[in-house]
Amino acid sequence: MLIVELFKILTEKGFVEFLTVFATISIPLIISIVIHEWAHGFTAYKFGDNTPKEQGRLTLNPFAHLDIAGTLMLFIVGIGWAKPVIINPQNISGRYKIALVGLAGPLSNFLMAILFTSIFYFTVFSSNGGEITNLSIFERMLFLIIRVNILLGIFNLIPIPPLDGANIIRNLLPEKIAEAYFKIAPYGLLILIFLLYTTGFGFIYEISNIVFYIIVFLIDLVASRLIS
């Protein structure tokens, strides 16, 4: 558990090292979660639903999006949550648009991963010959932002309630099938915790590695074309 590792750092290496590691981990997490939730609210608002705006969710202020219990659980058990962005489906015309509201969060994570990988590529990756070693605190934070966003994007696409993937599938399936599918919703968190302590999340991490190097490959391809 992350909280155990942080406690070890605090007791063995001191407060300064603890604060450095805590900030290096927390800042990328907060940035990624806030952008993710903002994207849901902004997309719903653009599709005609004023509910996120009325709830003060069209902001990048972390306090508008972070849930205290969800943030603590992220450090304790590895699964956390933010305040859900509430939308009124009746204000959005069409189930496909509601599905796009669900997709907006993970998509924002992948777009951030591409943006920060581009920065990382030109400032670190290319100069080190593809090696990720001896990184400064800023470079480690940059790298963590990339990895956290890829993981968040993939994780939230899992079609298990209450994740975004389930809401996307729900609005793409015929309504009767969607209703039957969502009967697993009360057990969603238990299923996710089970995945956490089995090979499921290891598989997700391996996929995130592949996605990272695909992004690097594409950036390298574009950069070499521009240079030539």
C-alpha positions in Angstrom: 0.0 0.0 0.0 1.2 3.5 -0.9 0.5 4.8 2.6 2.8 2.2 4.1 5.6 3.0 1.7 5.2 6.7 2.5 5.3 6.0 6.3 8.6 4.0 5.8 10.1 6.9 4.0 9.0 9.3 6.8 10.5 7.1 9.5 13.7 6.0 7.7 14.7 9.0 5.6 13.1 11.9 7.3 10.4 14.5 6.7 12.1 16.3 3.8 12.4 13.1 1.7 8.8 12.2 2.7 7.5 15.6 1.6 9.5 15.4 -1.7 8.1 11.9 -2.5 4.6 12.8 -1.4 4.6 15.9 -3.6 6.0 14.0 -6.5 3.2 11.5 -6.3 0.3 13.7 -5.2 0.7 16.6 -7.7 0.5 14.3 -10.8 -2.5 12.5 -9.3 -4.4 15.7 -8.5 -3.7 17.2 -11.9 -4.9 14.1 -13.7 -8.0 13.6 -11.6 -9.1 17.3 -11.8 -8.7 17.4 -15.6 -10.6 14.1 -15.9 -13.6 15.4 -13.9 -13.5 18.8 -15.5 -13.7 17.1 -19.0 -16.9 15.3 -18.0 -18.5 18.5 -16.8 -17.4 20.6 -19.7 -18.6 18.1 -22.3 -22.0 17.8 -20.6 -22.2 21.6 -20.5 -21.4 21.9 -24.2 -24.1 19.3 -25.0 -26.7 21.5 -23.2 -26.6 20.5 -19.6 -26.0 23.4 -17.2 -26.0 21.1 -14.1 -22.1 20.8 -13.9 -21.9 24.6 -14.2 -24.5 25.1 -11.4 -22.6 22.7 -9.2 -19.3 24.7 -9.7 -17.6 21.8 -11.6 -16.4 23.8 -14.6 -13.3 24.8 -12.8 -9.7 23.5 -12.4 -9.8 24.2 -8.6 -8.9 20.8 -7.0 -11.2 21.4 -4.1 -14.3 21.4 -6.4 -13.4 17.9 -7.6 -11.5 16.0 -4.9 -13.4 13.8 -2.4 -11.7 13.5 0.9 -12.6 9.9 1.5 -11.9 8.9 -2.1 -8.4 10.5 -1.9 -7.6 8.8 1.3 -8.7 5.4 -0.1 -6.4 6.0 -3.1 -3.4 6.1 -0.7 -4.7 3.3 1.6 -6.0 0.6 -0.8 -5.0 1.9 -4.2 -8.5 2.6 -5.4 -10.0 6.1 -5.0 -12.6 8.4 -6.4 -13.4 12.0 -7.0 -16.7 13.8 -6.5 -18.8 12.5 -9.4 -19.9 15.0 -11.9 -23.7 15.0 -11.8 -25.5 15.4 -15.1 -29.1 15.6 -16.1 -29.6 13.2 -19.1 -32.8 14.9 -20.0 -30.9 18.0 -20.9 -28.7 16.1 -23.4 -30.2 15.1 -26.6 -29.3 11.5 -27.5 -27.8 8.6 -25.7 -24.6 8.8 -27.8 -23.9 12.2 -26.5 -24.3 10.9 -22.9 -21.8 8.2 -23.9 -19.4 10.9 -25.1 -19.7 12.7 -21.7 -18.5 9.4 -20.2 -15.7 9.1 -22.7 -14.5 12.7 -22.2 -12.8 11.8 -18.9 -10.6 9.0 -20.2 -10.0 10.8 -23.4 -8.7 13.8 -21.5 -6.2 11.5 -19.7 -4.9 10.2 -23.0 -4.6 13.7 -24.5 -2.7 14.8 -21.4 -0.5 11.7 -21.7 0.3 12.7 -25.3 1.0 16.3 -24.4 3.3 15.5 -21.4 5.0 12.7 -23.3 5.9 15.2 -26.0 7.4 17.5 -23.4 9.2 14.6 -21.8 10.5 13.3 -25.1 12.1 16.6 -26.2 13.5 17.4 -22.7 14.6 14.0 -21.4 13.9 11.0 -23.5 15.7 11.9 -26.7 18.8 13.4 -24.9 19.2 10.2 -22.8 19.1 7.9 -25.8 15.8 6.5 -24.7 16.9 5.7 -21.1 14.8 6.9 -18.2 17.5 7.1 -15.5 18.8 9.7 -13.0 15.8 11.9 -13.3 15.4 15.2 -11.5 12.4 15.7 -9.2 10.7 17.7 -12.0 11.4 15.0 -14.5 10.1 12.3 -12.2 6.9 14.3 -11.7 6.6 14.8 -15.4 7.0 11.0 -16.0 4.5 10.2 -13.3 1.9 12.6 -14.9 2.3 10.6 -18.1 2.0 7.2 -16.4 -0.9 8.2 -14.1 -2.9 9.6 -17.0 -2.4 6.5 -19.1 -3.4 4.3 -16.2 -6.4 6.5 -15.4 -7.5 6.4 -19.0 -7.3 2.6 -19.3 -8.7 1.9 -15.8 -11.7 4.2 -16.3 -12.6 2.4 -19.6 -13.1 -0.9 -17.7 -16.9 -1.6 -18.2 -17.7 -2.1 -14.5 -19.9 0.4 -12.7 -19.2 3.0 -11.5 -16.4 3.5 -14.0 -16.8 5.6 -17.2 -16.5 2.5 -19.3 -19.7 1.1 -17.9 -21.6 4.4 -18.5 -20.3 4.4 -22.1 -21.4 0.9 -22.7 -24.7 1.6 -21.0 -25.6 4.3 -23.5 -24.5 2.3 -26.5 -26.4 -0.9 -25.7 -30.2 -1.3 -26.2 -32.0 0.0 -23.1 -33.3 -3.4 -21.9 -29.8 -5.0 -22.2 -28.3 -1.9 -20.5 -30.7 -2.2 -17.5 -29.9 -5.9 -17.1 -26.2 -5.2 -17.4 -26.3 -2.5 -14.7 -27.7 -5.0 -12.2 -24.0 -5.6 -11.3 -23.6 -2.0 -10.2 -24.0 -2.7 -6.4 -21.1 -5.1 -6.7 -18.9 -2.9 -8.9 -16.5 -1.7 -6.1 -16.1 -5.3 -4.8 -15.2 -6.5 -8.3 -12.7 -3.7 -8.7 -11.1 -4.4 -5.3 -10.9 -8.1 -6.3 -9.1 -7.1 -9.5 -6.7 -4.9 -7.5 -5.5 -7.9 -5.5 -5.3 -10.3 -8.5 -3.5 -10.2 -11.8 -6.1 -7.8 -13.3 -4.2 -4.6 -12.5 -0.9 -6.1 -13.4 -2.4 -6.7 -16.9 -3.6 -3.1 -17.0 -0.1 -1.9 -16.0 1.4 -3.9 -18.9 -1.1 -2.4 -21.3 -0.1 1.1 -20.0 3.5 0.3 -20.8 2.6 -0.7 -24.3 0.5 2.5 -24.7 3.4 4.7 -23.4 5.9 3.3 -25.9 3.4 3.6 -28.7 3.0 7.3 -27.9 6.7 7.7 -27.7 7.1 5.9 -31.1 4.5 8.2 -32.7 6.1 11.3 -31.3 9.5 10.1 -32.5 8.0 9.4 -35.9 6.5 12.9 -36.2 9.6 14.6 -34.8 11.9 12.8 -37.3 9.6 13.8 -40.2 9.6 17.4 -39.1 13.4 17.5 -38.7 14.0 15.9 -42.1 
